Amino acid sequence: MASNGALDARDRGATLSRLAAERFDVLVIGGGITGAGAALDAASRGLRVALVEARDLASGTSSRSSKLIHGGLRYLEQFDFKLVYEALRERDLLVSKLAPHLVKPVSFMYPLYKKVVERPYVGAGLALYDAMEGTRRPVPHHRHLSARGALRRAPALAPDRLAGAMLYYDAQVDDARHTLTVARTAAAHSAVVATRVSVVGLLRDTEGTRVTGARVRDEETGREFPVRAEAVVVCAGVWTDLVHELAGIRAGYRVRMSKGVHVVVPRAAVDADTGMILRTDKSVLFFIPWGQHWIVGTTDTDFTGDRAEPAPAEEDVEYILAAANRVLARPLTRADVVAVYAGLRPLVDPRQGNGGKPTTKLSREHVVDAPLPGLTSIAGGKFTTYRLMARDVVDAAVADFGRDVPGSVTDQVPLLGADGLAAVQPAASRLAEDYGVSRATVEHLLGRYGTLAAEVLKLTRDDAGLARPLAEGHPYLRAEVAYAVTHENALHVEDVLMRRTRLFIESADAGVSVAAEVAAIMGRLLGWSRRRRAAETRRYLALVQAEQTVTAVDPGPAPDRALATAR
Ligand SMILES: Cc1cc2nc3c(=O)[nH]c(=O)nc-3n(C[C@H](O)[C@H](O)[C@H](O)COP(=O)(O)OP(=O)(O)OC[C@H]3O[C@@H](n4cnc5c(N)ncnc54)[C@H](O)[C@@H]3O)c2cc1C
């Protein structure tokens, strides 16, 4: 494995051969943020690690979140102080040291509508939130705003009843890119990372008492083979119960699925220069700035359908728009909605004592279980606390190794692209000149690849066409598609359009109009025939239809819904 952690999709055969041939210390099941984090935690302790992911890295919940790295203000109200404290520490570590290229501070305004009671209550909560942060402060303190000050920052708010606002800071991340970067960093520490490889059974020793690895299936060919490991770690999110069932075991908890939906609207639809958080009857609603868009959400409802494609429902969209419109001067309509996406929270439901709690009240803390010797599993938690989850599950997995295993060091392991960032940022203009691209393009790349941005630009030296934008009106370069294949393990068009780039949620046509171009760039590298390219393009269209059922059912009156026609 290259030391830059390149996950080259063209080397997939070699990767699978290694999986089959080597004996690993730790086999991680699941390539969401928890599994990628566990692989990095174990690999950076010097262990031999393999990670298998049934579909694509971050294709489960870890590409479908609110994309906030936050303490979770609302958990303070639930007196979940430990969770908030730990999450704030993690946020600050990510912003300042581990992933400053990916995790960026963002401000949120909390509008106040009850003059007397609300300000002291929210103010006290935010003061506590700020106080829980460490002594180093990578994000600024909260501030009080008058009604006039609030309207200056967010003219979109309806002025009537507005009594003022609080402004506080958290951080945000491209969740799929962060997960990929953690997995690549694990690979840079020698982990073997394989996607579209599912665990279909667990191996046991001759006495049948200890788990000794897993039987896996290559989802591209259907071939099955065993992978041997001293410890198997289940990081399967909402699929955890299914993996436990594969092993015929009853773990100490079940995973309850809670669906969360977000809508994406253009930045121009809501005039504000800060994110916003509103209280709703059930929970909170965020307006999260996202490039040229806002992500608005989320919902929180029990879910029992297909885990792989948690399609949003019409009533989810209506709920979000209605909640947003309670405070906006110009209401959002279906015509504003560019995309809708849904994700499933893997909430821990202990076998006793849940008493049918609604999912908003279930703890976001994580649970580690060791249901069998050689098998450890983890569920729950939040994206923000993935590093701690990874540490805890690896600690549990190596507990019976009978030899000294070093403790977790991931608080000292910057993710790929983070090291030396301070020296690369000032050189942005020079990089732009060297490669004949705009400074805005270099900044876009720095925000996605950090110090590895030059690797992407280098691809344009051999093929100048790769320096062209992939989709009109979006900052992605064609070179990013090629890089996704050669360094980021992209095997199919959807890997590029849904996760390596975010055109699926950022483009009014969900990236459908550039799917054939993506297939062409990928196909040149992966040796796809013309027929295969067409099949890959069709496969993407089918996925878009399956995942964006809401907009297909009711595209609304918007003239710019090319998506509806493309489908
Ligand atoms: C709507 C929503 C908003 C959220 N917002 C935030 C937020 O703003 N901030 C925050 O901190 N957290 C947030 N979260 C929580 C956070 O996103 C999740 O806790 C986290 O992404 C879960 O990651 P995971 O790795 O445990 O699960 P997943 O990302 O689902 O990964 C599990 C992986 O296991 C794979 N898998 C399953 N079975 C097998 C098998 N048999 N073989 C191989 N692989 C298998 C799956 O394909 C999947 O990729 C949000 C969650 C939701 C749903």
The ligand as an ORCA input file, in Angstrom:
! r2SCAN-3c Opt
* xyz 0 1
  C     -30.318     12.478      9.594
  C     -29.079     12.317     10.406
  C     -28.354     13.438     10.802
  C     -27.206     13.280     11.559
  N     -26.476     14.376     11.838
  C     -25.349     14.260     12.559
  C     -24.550     15.395     12.796
  O     -24.819     16.490     12.293
  N     -23.445     15.243     13.561
  C     -23.105     14.047     14.117
  O     -22.130     14.001     14.837
  N     -23.825     12.916     13.858
  C     -24.919     13.012     13.086
  N     -25.651     11.898     12.785
  C     -25.202     10.600     13.274
  C     -24.087     10.008     12.391
  O     -24.317     10.303     11.037
  C     -24.020      8.507     12.594
  O     -23.897      8.238     13.958
  C     -22.830      7.874     11.865
  O     -22.741      8.298     10.527
  C     -22.956      6.361     11.910
  O     -21.828      5.810     11.290
  P     -21.593      4.249     11.272
  O     -20.270      4.016     10.685
  O     -21.848      3.705     12.632
  O     -22.758      3.687     10.336
  P     -22.830      3.690      8.731
  O     -22.292      4.923      8.165
  O     -24.215      3.323      8.357
  O     -21.831      2.525      8.324
  C     -22.138      1.152      8.460
  C     -21.576      0.467      7.235
  O     -21.591     -0.943      7.426
  C     -21.753     -1.535      6.165
  N     -22.198     -2.924      6.343
  C     -23.361     -3.334      6.853
  N     -23.427     -4.670      6.866
  C     -22.262     -5.118      6.345
  C     -21.734     -6.408      6.065
  N     -22.429     -7.532      6.317
  N     -20.503     -6.502      5.497
  C     -19.767     -5.377      5.235
  N     -20.247     -4.134      5.468
  C     -21.466     -4.002      6.022
  C     -22.810     -0.658      5.507
  O     -22.825     -0.786      4.094
  C     -22.412      0.722      5.986
  O     -21.622      1.433      5.035
  C     -26.791     11.998     11.984
  C     -27.513     10.874     11.577
  C     -28.625     11.034     10.767
  C     -29.367      9.838     10.287
*
